[in-house]
Amino acid sequence: MTTSSGDGTDDHVTLASEPTMLTYVDPAGVQGLNPETISGESRQPHMHLTYPTLADTPVLNKRLHTDMTKAANHYATHTKTADRFPAPEYNVDWQLTAASPDVVGVRLRTGEYAGTRWANSTRTLWYDRPAGRVLGSAQLVNDLDLLAALVKQHLALDPAVDTEAVRPDPLLFDSLDFNSRGDLVAEFDDYQVAPGSMGRIATAIPRKDADALLTPFGRRARHAVENAKPATVPEIVAMSGGGGRSGPNTGTPDLGTISDRKGRVNCALATCVALTFDDGPGPNTARVLEALGDNRATFFTVGSNAAVRPELLARMRERGHEVANHTWTHRDLTTLPENRVYDQLSRTQSFIKGITGNRPTLVRAPYGAIDPKVTDVARELGLAVVQWNVDPKDWRVEDPGAIAARTLAGVRRNSIVLLHDTNPATADAIPAIVAGLAARGFTLVTVPELYGPGQLAPGHTYDAGGTAAVSRRGHPLP
C-alpha cells in the first residue's frame, strides 16, 4: 500500500517497496491523440475537465465526452456559487496507461475541492479496439469476490485501512491497472477504505496471483501496459531570478522607433493590445496560430496538454509568440500547499524549456486565483504573474461573431485580452478580431512587449500595461 499527500498529485510516499507505482504512455508518441477541455467560470465555481480523444476510437471518444459533459453539468448545477475564497473546484485530468493497436487504457483522475482539502478519485476505462467497445476496470477480472478477498489480505497490514469496506462491488474496483511487472494494481478513492488524510490508497496483487483473476481481455490489457512506451516526467528543477531566458522576444527596440529590425514593437509609441490564450494547446490551437498570421500573442499553456502536442509549442516559438506557464493540471493554486504550487509551476517550466529552448518568464494562475503564497513561488521561479482586463467569456460562447464583437467592444490601448485556444468558436473568431483591431490602428504584441523591456518583475502581478492587478480577495498584490 502507498499513500500520497492527497492534493491530487501522483507523488507517492513509499512505505516499503513501491509495487503500486504506475507508468503512463508518452502522449506525444500517440498518433491522432488530442486533449479536449471543458472549462468553467473564472469566478464561481471553478471547473476544468480534460480528457483524451483518438482519431480512430469514436466509441471511446463518445463515452468520454458524454461522461465528462454529464459530470460538468451536474457540478455546475449542484454547487453553490457564493463568493468565497478559495472557490470550490472540480478538476479532471488524465493519463494513458496503454495505447496499443489492441487496447487503450485511460486513467481519469478527479479532484474536488469544497473549502478545506481536496478529495481525489480515480477511474480507469479500457477500450477493446477490435471489438470497438468500452469496458470498466471491473471487467478485467472474472471473480470480484476473489479479488476483494486478495485485496483485503494485502490491506490488512495497515491498521488505518477499514478492510470491511472492501467488498465485491464494481464501483469500488473502478480503477484497476498494472505495474511494469504485470502485477494487478487496485486504486481506491479518498475515504473509500481509509481516512482521506492518508491520501492515495492502492495495493498490488502479484502477477502469479492475478493470473487466475484476469479475463482474456484483462490479459490483453496487461500485455498492452507492459509493452507501452512510458512517458518521461519533466524534472523538477530549482530556478531563480530571470530564469535564464533567451529567444525572439527579449531584445530591446530602439526607444525612438515603433519597432526594431526583427519586428518587436515599442508600445510607448505604438497603440498596442495583447491577445492571450489559456488552457491549450489542443485541437484548435493550430487554427489560432494560422489565423494570427504574422501577429504575435501570448499562450499560457497547460503542461499536461503541452505534453500531448509539443510540436505546437515549437511552432509558437518559431513564430515569435510568447510561450508562458499555466500550471501542469490547472488546479487553483491557492488551494494547494506551497510545495505543490512549486511542483505545478516548475514541472511546466521544465517541459516548455525542453521544447522551445526558452524558460518561461510569465505565469497565469488558473482562474486568476492568486495569494501571497503563489506570488512568492512565482518570484522564486522567475515568473511575473499576468492577469487580464478584457474577458469576452469566449469559453462558453459558440458564436464566433459574438466572441469577436465582445472582444472588440472591450479593447482599449494596452489591454490584455483573455481568450482560450481550446474553444473552436474562438479559433473561428480570430480572423475577425485581428482585422477589427487592425482597422482601429491596434498592433498585436506579446505581454512583454506591451510593458517594455525589463519591466515585468518576477513575483509581481500585472493586468494591463502599467496597471497593478488585484487579487480575488480584493487586496492589491505586490
N, C-alpha and C positions, 0 to 999 in steps of 0.2 A: 504494500500500500504506500502511496505517496500523498503528501499534502503540498499545497502551494499557498500563496498569500491571499487568495480568494478575491483578487480585484480584477480577474479576467485575463491575466497573463498566463502563459504556459511555462513559467519559470518555476521549477519544482525544488522543494527542499527534500533531499533524498534521505530516507530513514535507514535504509540498508543498501542493497543493490537497487538498480533502477530498471526493473523489467516493464514498468508501465509507460516508459517514455516512448512516444510515437514519433514516427518520421513522416514527412509530407512530401508530395511531389513538387518538383520545381515548376511553378506555374508558367514561367517564361518558355519552357520547353514543350508545352502542350498546344498543339496546333488547333486553331479555331476557338480558343478559350478567351472569354471576355468577362469582366466583372460588371454586374448590374447593381444599381443603387436605388434605394427608396429613402428619401430624406424627409425629415420633419421640420417643424418651425424653428427658427433661430431662437425664438423666445420659449414658450412652454407648450407641451412637454418636448424635451429633446428626443430625437429619434433618428437612428441611422442604421439601415439594414443593407448589407451587401450579400450577394450570392453569385455563384458562377453560372455561366451558360456555355455550352459547347455547340459548335456548328452542326454536329451530327448526332445530338441526343435530344430531339424535340420533346420526347415524353418526359425526360428528366427536367428539361428546362421548364416545361409547363407546370410540373409538380412543384418545383422550387418557387416559381413565380406565384403560383396560387397560394402556397403556404406562407410566403413572406408578405404578400399583399394582405392576406387574412389577418396575420399577426399584427401588421402595422395598423390596419383599420381598427382592430379590437383595442389595441393600446391607446390609440388616439381618442377613441370613443369613451373609454372607461378610466382614463387618467385625469385626475383633477389638474386644472391648469392655473391654480392660484400662484401668483408671482412669489416665488421663494428662491433662495439661494443656498446651496446649489439646486438646480432644477431636477425634477425626475427625468430619468433617461432610459431608453430601450435601445440596445445595441446588438447587432448580429454581425459577426464576421465568419470567415470560413477558411478551410484548407482542403486540398485534395489529398486523400490518403492513398488513392490508386487512380491511374488513368491509363489503362492498357487497352488494346483492341478488344478485349473481352469484358472488362469490368471497370467501372468508375465508382470511386468512393468519395463522398462529400461529407466532411465533418463540419457541422454548423455549431458555432459557439455563441450562446445568447447571454447577455448580461443585462440585468435590470437594477436600476438604482432608484430607491424610494426615499432617500434622505439621510440614511445612516451608513449603509455599506452596500456593496454590490452583491447581488445574488446571481450566481452563474450556473448555467446548464449547458449540456452538450447533447447533440443528436446526430447520428451518423446514418445517412441514407446510402444505399448501394444501387447501382444501375447495371442490369444484365444487358449488355449491348446486343448479343444475338437475339434475345427474346424481346428486346425493347420494353422492358418493364422495370419499375422502381420497387425495391424491397427495403423494408425496415430492418434494423440490426437484428431483431429477434428472429428474423427469417434466415439468419446464417446458421442457426443451430436447430437440431431436431428434437431436443429434450430440455425444455426450460426448467423442469423440476431438477434434473441432474445438474444443470448449470447453476441454479440457485444453491444447491447443496454444496457444490465445489466452492462457490464464491463465499458462502458462509464460513467454510473451513479456513479460507485464507484471511478473511477479515476478522475472524475471531481472535487473532493475535493482538489486536488493538482494542483495549477496553472501552475506548471512547466511541467505537462503532456499535450501533444497535443492529446486531445480526438478525433480530426478529423482524426488522423492516425489510430484510431480503426475502423476496417471495417470487414465485414464477410468473411474473407479470411482464408482458411485452413492453409496457410503458416504463418499467424500471430498467429494463435492458434495451433501451433505445439508442445506446451509444456503445456498440461493440466494434472492436478493431483488432489489429495485430501489430506486434512489435517486429523489429528486424529479424528476430529469431523464429518468428512464426507462432509465438505464444498468443493466446486469445486474451485481449485486454478489455475489461469491462469498466466503464467510467460511470460515475453517479453524480447527479446534480447536487448542488448545495442543499443541505437539510434533508436529503432523502434517507440517508442511513447514518448521518453523524451531524453534530452541530455545524452550522455554517462557518464558524470561526476556524474550523480545521481546513477550510479551502478544498482543493480538489481531492476527491477520494476515488481511487482506482485500484484495481488488482489485476494480476496476470495469471491466467491458468496455463501451466506449462504445455508446450506443444503436444507432448505424448498423452496428456490427459484430455486435451482439447480435441484430439483426432476423432474420438468416438462421438463428439458432440456435433461436429460440423456436417451440414448438408452438402450435397455435391456443389451447390453454388458457393457455400461457405469455403470450400476448399479452393475453388477458383478465385474467390476474393482474396484468400490468404496468399495464393500464388502471385496475384497482381500486386499486392502490397510488398511482398518480398523482392519483386523484380522492378519496383519503381525507382526512378532516379530521384534521390532525395533533394529537397530544397536546401540552399545554403542560407542560413540565417545571418543577416548583417551583423558584423561585430559591433559591440557597443564600445565606443572609444571616448576617451576624455578629450574635450575640446574647450578652448577658451579664447578670449579676445575676438579678433576679427574672423577667426575660423580659417585662415589661410586661403582665402578665396582668390580665384583667378578666372578670367573669362571675358565675354564680349561686353558686359555692362559695367565694367569697373573703371573705364577711362574717364578722364575729366575733359568735358568740352571746353573750348575757349569761351570764357565768360562774355566775350563781345560778339559771339555768333550764336545763331539759333541751334546749329548742330555742328558736330565735328565731321571729319572726313569719313568716319565709319557710320555716320548717321545718328549717333547718340545726340539726344535733344537737350538743350539748355532751357528748362522750363521757367527760368527767370525772364526769358524773352518770349518764348512760345506760349500759346494757350493750350495747356496740357490736361489730359484726363487719363487715368489708369484703369483699364479693364482688368479685373482679377477673376480667376476661375478656381472654384473649390471642388474638392472631392474626387477628381479624376486621378489618373487617366482612365478612360473607359471607351466603350464602343463609339461614342460621338466625338471624342477628342480630335481625331484626325480631321474631321469635317470642320471643327472650330479652327484648327491650325490653317487649313486651306482658305477658309473664309477671311481670316485675318490678313492674309497676303503678306505684304512687307511691313505691316503694322506690328508693333511689339506689345506684349501683355505679360502678366504675371500669373503663373499657375501654382496654386497651393495644392500640392499633391499628397494623397494618402499613400503611405508606404506600401500597404498590402495590395493596393491597386497597381501601384507602380511596378511591383514585383511581377505582375501578370503581363504588363505592356511596357517593358523597359525601353523598347525602341521608340516609343512616343516621347519619352524624356530626352532621348538623344536628339530627336527631331526638334524639340523645343529649343534645346541648347544651340543647335546648328542655325536656327532661325533668329537667334538673338533674344529669345524670351527669357524671362526670369523664372527659374525653377525653384520653388520655395517649399517649406515644410508645413504639412497639415496633419502631423502625427501618423502613427503606424495604423491604428484601428479606429480613429475618430471617436474616442471617448472623451467626455467632458473632463478636462484636466483638473478642474477644481475638486473633483470627487476622488482623485487618486492621491496616494501618498507621494512624497517628493521623489523617492527613488523610481516610482513607476512613471511619473511625469518625465523624468530623465530618460528612462527606457523608451518611452513613446517618441520622444524627440530625437534622441541620439541614434536610435536604430534607423529612423528615416533619414537623418543627416548622412549616415554612413552609406545607405543604399544610393541616395541621389548622387553623392560624391563619386561612388563607384561607377555610375552610369555616365554622368555628364562631365566628370573631372572637376566640378565646382562644388565646394561645400556651401550649402545654403546660408544666407545671412538674414533671411526673413522667415517668420513663422506666423501662421494664423491659427489661433486656438479654435477647435471645433465649437460651433455656436457662438463664437466670440467670447466665451466664458473664461475669464482670467481673474487671478488674485495675486497677492504678493509672492506666494509660493511659485506660481507659474512664471512670473516675470523674473524671479531670482534664477530659476533653472535656465530660462531663455538667456539671461545675461551670462551665465556660466558657459553656455554653448555658443555664444557669439551671435545671438539671434535678436533682431528687432521684432517687436510684436506689431502686426499690421491688422487694423480693423477696416471699416468701410463707412461711407456716409451716403451711399446710394444703394438701395436694395429693391429691385423690381420684383422680388419674390418669384423669380423665374422657375424655381424647382417645382412649384405647384401649378404652373400655367402650361397649357398645351397649345396655346395660340401664339406662334412666333410674332405676329403683328402686335399683339398685346405686350409681349416682352420688350420689343423694340420701342414701342410708344412709351412705356413706363420708364425705360432706361433714359431715353432722350429727354423726357419731361423732367427727370430729376437731376441731370448732369449740369454742373457748373464748372468753372475753372478750378483745377486741382482736385476734382472729385476722384474718389476711389470707389469703383462700382463692383458690387458683389454679384457674380454670376456663377453658374455651375455647368461644367462641361459634361456632366452626367445626364443632362436633360436633352433629349433630341430636339425639342422645340427651341431651346437656346441655341443649338448649333444652326438651326434654320433661321434664327433671328439675327445672327452676327452680320451678314451682308447689309441688312437694313440699318443696323446700329453703326457699323463702320461708315456707310455712306452718309447717314444723317449727321454724325459727328463731324465728318469732313466738310459737309455743306455749311456747318456753323463755324468752321475755322478751327476746330479742335485737332490737336496732334495726339495720337495714341502713344503712350510711353509705358515703360515699366515703373514699378513703385520707386526703386532707387533713383531713376531719372526724375521722377516727379519732385523729389525732395532736393536733389542735387548731390554732388559727390561728397561723401563723408558725413552726411547729415543724419543718417539713421543710426542711432546708438543702440548697442545690444542692451536688452532688458527694458528699453523704453517702448512706449506704445503710441501708435500713430493711426489716425483715421482719415486724414486728408492733408494735403500739402500745408505744412506749417501749423497743424492743429493737433493738440493733445487729445488722446482718446479718454473715454470714461468707462470704468468697469461696469459689470452687470449690476453691481450694488450701488452704482452712482458715485463711487469715490474716485476722484482723479488718481490716475496711476502715474508713476514716475516716467 
